[in-house]
Amino acid sequence: MRGISAIVIARDAARSIGACVGSLSCADEVIVVDSGSADGTAEAARQAGARVVVEQWRGFGAQRQRSLSLAAHGWVLFLDADERLTDGLRAAIAALPDDAPAADGYYLRRRNHFLGRPMRNTRWANDWQLRLFRKDAAAIAPVAVHEGVTVRGRTARLDAGVIDHDTVPSLAAHLEKLNRYTTLEARQRYDAGQRFSTAKLLVSPTIEFWKLLLVLGAWRDGLRGLAIAALSALYKLVTIGKLLELGRG
């Protein structure tokens, strides 16, 4: 397939942006939308061959909406700065036909890494994301966090290769991210009318822990799997707790 604009939204990602951009050789252009990095992300992205556009941060959904307008080609591939395409996925994308692709959007499998090791549980190893799509068929909700792409038309899975995602490079970095994301999600839920519930505080984190550990197979990842289940439950707990904080404010 030709005519692909790969877009990466980044901030303070100098550690990973070079590998990310370098993995996008199947694209006809690579655009890094930098929102004011202070660690040399923009310079590292340019050195890796990307076009860098500096944009004020608008929130995840609005930033992705803005980034679509920068694409020069009819197909768009979204990647995060801590992700990279494997050789197999690049080859599969390049092999898609130029004139009559089978779908208007493609789900790509993401393989998440925890402290440098790829995980085997269902949620982390088979994490399908809609990342390759026709620009004119895409819509992105202007939400603060957990934004996603919806496509008008046909979608399919591109079942070859993976996106490698270095989602937890360190526990310290992950806890900082958890704090940011739970704040955004709690505010988003509060604005949508959700309020604190003692029952949810007691039940939801517990269900999340055992679901991930037993149902989705995190136990197969040993101590890392146990940590993943605990962190996922903590995310639920903190989000619900911040709803209480917002209600009192």
VENSULLIN-V51812 format. One record per residue. N is the residue number from 1. PSI is psi in radians with two decimals (* if undefined). OMEGA is omega in whole degrees, -180 to 180 (* if undefined). NEAR is the number of other C-alpha atoms within 8 Angstrom. Layout:
# VENSULLIN-V51812
n = {N | N}
psi = {PSI | PSI}
omega = {OMEGA | OMEGA}
near = {NEAR | NEAR}
This chain:
# VENSULLIN-V51812
n = {1 | 2 | 3 | 4 | 5 | 6 | 7 | 8 | 9 | 10 | 11 | 12 | 13 | 14 | 15 | 16 | 17 | 18 | 19 | 20 | 21 | 22 | 23 | 24 | 25 | 26 | 27 | 28 | 29 | 30 | 31 | 32 | 33 | 34 | 35 | 36 | 37 | 38 | 39 | 40 | 41 | 42 | 43 | 44 | 45 | 46 | 47 | 48 | 49 | 50 | 51 | 52 | 53 | 54 | 55 | 56 | 57 | 58 | 59 | 60 | 61 | 62 | 63 | 64 | 65 | 66 | 67 | 68 | 69 | 70 | 71 | 72 | 73 | 74 | 75 | 76 | 77 | 78 | 79 | 80 | 81 | 82 | 83 | 84 | 85 | 86 | 87 | 88 | 89 | 90 | 91 | 92 | 93 | 94 | 95 | 96 | 97 | 98 | 99 | 100 | 101 | 102 | 103 | 104 | 105 | 106 | 107 | 108 | 109 | 110 | 111 | 112 | 113 | 114 | 115 | 116 | 117 | 118 | 119 | 120 | 121 | 122 | 123 | 124 | 125 | 126 | 127 | 128 | 129 | 130 | 131 | 132 | 133 | 134 | 135 | 136 | 137 | 138 | 139 | 140 | 141 | 142 | 143 | 144 | 145 | 146 | 147 | 148 | 149 | 150 | 151 | 152 | 153 | 154 | 155 | 156 | 157 | 158 | 159 | 160 | 161 | 162 | 163 | 164 | 165 | 166 | 167 | 168 | 169 | 170 | 171 | 172 | 173 | 174 | 175 | 176 | 177 | 178 | 179 | 180 | 181 | 182 | 183 | 184 | 185 | 186 | 187 | 188 | 189 | 190 | 191 | 192 | 193 | 194 | 195 | 196 | 197 | 198 | 199 | 200 | 201 | 202 | 203 | 204 | 205 | 206 | 207 | 208 | 209 | 210 | 211 | 212 | 213 | 214 | 215 | 216 | 217 | 218 | 219 | 220 | 221 | 222 | 223 | 224 | 225 | 226 | 227 | 228 | 229 | 230 | 231 | 232 | 233 | 234 | 235 | 236 | 237 | 238 | 239 | 240 | 241 | 242 | 243 | 244 | 245 | 246 | 247 | 248 | 249}
psi = {2.35 | 2.90 | 0.81 | 2.26 | 2.05 | 2.29 | 2.28 | 2.16 | 2.25 | 2.67 | 2.21 | 0.92 | 0.57 | -0.51 | -0.56 | -0.22 | -0.58 | -0.81 | -0.65 | -0.94 | -0.72 | -0.42 | -0.04 | 0.60 | -0.24 | -0.18 | 2.71 | -0.37 | 2.61 | 2.15 | 2.20 | 2.07 | 1.83 | 2.32 | 0.85 | 0.74 | 2.57 | 0.13 | 0.22 | 0.32 | -0.81 | -0.77 | -0.75 | -0.65 | -0.73 | -0.74 | -0.52 | -0.14 | 0.14 | 2.71 | 2.23 | 2.26 | 2.16 | 2.15 | 2.45 | 2.47 | 2.27 | -0.10 | 2.71 | -0.89 | -0.84 | -0.61 | -0.71 | -0.67 | -0.81 | -0.70 | -0.53 | -0.63 | -0.26 | -0.26 | 2.28 | -0.23 | 2.94 | -0.35 | 2.50 | 2.40 | 2.01 | 2.36 | 2.57 | 2.82 | -0.42 | 0.37 | 2.81 | 2.57 | 2.46 | 2.90 | -0.73 | -0.68 | -0.69 | -0.78 | -0.68 | -0.68 | -0.78 | -0.48 | -0.17 | 2.47 | 2.55 | -0.68 | -0.59 | 1.21 | 2.71 | -0.24 | 2.91 | -0.22 | 2.56 | 2.32 | 2.28 | 2.46 | 2.29 | 2.29 | 1.94 | 2.47 | 2.46 | 2.01 | 0.78 | 0.05 | 2.30 | 2.44 | 2.80 | -0.23 | 2.76 | -0.79 | -0.66 | -0.46 | -0.43 | 1.10 | 1.60 | 2.23 | 2.34 | 1.78 | -0.34 | 2.13 | 2.79 | 2.29 | -0.71 | -0.06 | 0.03 | 2.58 | 2.49 | 2.19 | 2.39 | 1.04 | 2.84 | -0.53 | 2.76 | 0.74 | 2.62 | 2.84 | 2.35 | 2.56 | 2.29 | 1.98 | -2.76 | 2.51 | 2.73 | 2.86 | 2.34 | 1.66 | 1.12 | 2.20 | 3.09 | 2.88 | 2.07 | 2.21 | 1.99 | 1.21 | -0.51 | 1.40 | -0.50 | 2.70 | -0.65 | -0.81 | -0.67 | -0.68 | -0.61 | -0.74 | -0.73 | -0.72 | -0.75 | -0.83 | -0.65 | -0.60 | -0.81 | -0.76 | -0.70 | -0.76 | -0.73 | -0.77 | -0.71 | -0.77 | -0.43 | 0.01 | 0.00 | 2.54 | 2.89 | 2.47 | 2.16 | -0.67 | -0.77 | -0.66 | -0.66 | -0.61 | -0.79 | -0.83 | -0.63 | -0.79 | -0.74 | -0.77 | -0.91 | -0.56 | -0.85 | -0.72 | -0.80 | -0.90 | -0.79 | 0.01 | 0.43 | -0.37 | -0.47 | -0.28 | 0.20 | -2.41 | -0.58 | -0.69 | -0.70 | -0.72 | -0.69 | -0.79 | -0.72 | -0.74 | -0.65 | -0.70 | -0.68 | -0.68 | -0.81 | -0.78 | -0.82 | -0.70 | -0.80 | -0.69 | -0.64 | -0.44 | -0.69 | -0.76 | -0.74 | -0.69 | -0.51 | -0.28 | *}
omega = {175 | 180 | -180 | 170 | 176 | -176 | 179 | 174 | -172 | 169 | 179 | -177 | -177 | -178 | -172 | -170 | -180 | 179 | 178 | -180 | -180 | -179 | -173 | -179 | 177 | -179 | 179 | 172 | 176 | -179 | 173 | 178 | -175 | -177 | 174 | 180 | 179 | -174 | 180 | 180 | -177 | -180 | 180 | 179 | 178 | 179 | 179 | 176 | -179 | 167 | -176 | 175 | -180 | -178 | 174 | -178 | -178 | -167 | -171 | -177 | -179 | 179 | 178 | 176 | 179 | -177 | 179 | -177 | -180 | -175 | -180 | -173 | -174 | 177 | -179 | 175 | 177 | 173 | 174 | -174 | 179 | 178 | 175 | 179 | 173 | 179 | -178 | 179 | 176 | -180 | -180 | 178 | -180 | -177 | 178 | -177 | -180 | -168 | -174 | 177 | -174 | -176 | 175 | 177 | -177 | 170 | 178 | -178 | 179 | 178 | -175 | -180 | 178 | -179 | 174 | -177 | 176 | -176 | -175 | -178 | -170 | -175 | -174 | -177 | -178 | -174 | -174 | -176 | 176 | -172 | -178 | -171 | 174 | -177 | -176 | 179 | -171 | 173 | -179 | 179 | -179 | -178 | -176 | -175 | 180 | 177 | 179 | 179 | 169 | -175 | 172 | -179 | -175 | 173 | 180 | 174 | 174 | -168 | 177 | -179 | -177 | 163 | 174 | -174 | 180 | -168 | 179 | 179 | 176 | 179 | 180 | 179 | -179 | 180 | 175 | 179 | 178 | 180 | 180 | -174 | 178 | 176 | 179 | -178 | 178 | 178 | 179 | 179 | -180 | 179 | 178 | 175 | 179 | -180 | -179 | 177 | 178 | 180 | 179 | 179 | -178 | -170 | -171 | 178 | -180 | 178 | -180 | -179 | -176 | 176 | -178 | -176 | -172 | -175 | -177 | 168 | 178 | 178 | -180 | 180 | 175 | -178 | 176 | 177 | 177 | 179 | 179 | 179 | -180 | 180 | 178 | 176 | 178 | 178 | 178 | -177 | -177 | 179 | 180 | 177 | 179 | 172 | 176 | 180 | 179 | 180 | 179 | -177 | *}
near = {9 | 7 | 9 | 14 | 16 | 15 | 14 | 12 | 13 | 13 | 9 | 10 | 12 | 12 | 6 | 9 | 13 | 12 | 8 | 15 | 14 | 9 | 10 | 12 | 8 | 9 | 11 | 10 | 9 | 14 | 14 | 14 | 13 | 14 | 11 | 10 | 12 | 6 | 7 | 9 | 16 | 11 | 7 | 11 | 16 | 10 | 8 | 9 | 9 | 12 | 10 | 11 | 8 | 8 | 8 | 6 | 7 | 7 | 10 | 12 | 16 | 12 | 11 | 10 | 11 | 8 | 10 | 9 | 6 | 7 | 12 | 5 | 9 | 11 | 11 | 16 | 11 | 9 | 12 | 9 | 12 | 11 | 11 | 14 | 13 | 11 | 7 | 9 | 12 | 14 | 9 | 11 | 9 | 9 | 7 | 8 | 7 | 7 | 4 | 5 | 8 | 6 | 9 | 13 | 14 | 13 | 13 | 14 | 13 | 14 | 14 | 13 | 15 | 12 | 9 | 8 | 6 | 9 | 12 | 10 | 14 | 10 | 8 | 12 | 12 | 10 | 11 | 8 | 8 | 12 | 13 | 12 | 14 | 12 | 10 | 5 | 10 | 11 | 8 | 11 | 9 | 10 | 11 | 12 | 11 | 7 | 11 | 8 | 10 | 8 | 13 | 7 | 8 | 9 | 10 | 9 | 7 | 9 | 6 | 7 | 12 | 12 | 13 | 12 | 11 | 12 | 9 | 11 | 11 | 7 | 8 | 6 | 9 | 11 | 8 | 8 | 8 | 9 | 8 | 8 | 9 | 12 | 10 | 10 | 11 | 12 | 10 | 11 | 11 | 11 | 7 | 6 | 6 | 8 | 9 | 10 | 7 | 6 | 6 | 10 | 11 | 8 | 8 | 11 | 15 | 9 | 8 | 12 | 12 | 10 | 9 | 12 | 13 | 9 | 7 | 10 | 12 | 16 | 11 | 8 | 12 | 8 | 7 | 8 | 14 | 12 | 8 | 9 | 14 | 9 | 8 | 11 | 13 | 9 | 11 | 11 | 11 | 9 | 12 | 13 | 10 | 11 | 15 | 10 | 8 | 9 | 8 | 5 | 4}
